[in-house]
Amino acid sequence: MSRVQSSIPEDDRDRSVQRAGPFKSPEDLRRFFDECDTRRNAGTEPDWDEHLHTIEASRAAGLPNC
């Protein structure tokens, strides 16, 4: 089994924990993840070029290569 650590806002975490509750069947678990996917996909994804620009700006502001 693998563990994954993720940083999420506390209110999102609290809502997820409340919604999750005890799962009584695999179908309950599937339904929970389907609901999470629906909420996550509801927004507009940022432009990829904007992501690249942010990454490059971060690299440029970092420590120089030695």
TAPEPE-V518649 format. One line per field, one symbol per residue. ss: DSSP state (@ for helix, = for strand, . for the rest). Layout:
ss->???
//
This chain:
ss->.........@@@@@@@@@@@.....@@@@@@@@@@@@@@@.......@@@@@@@@@@@@@@.....
//
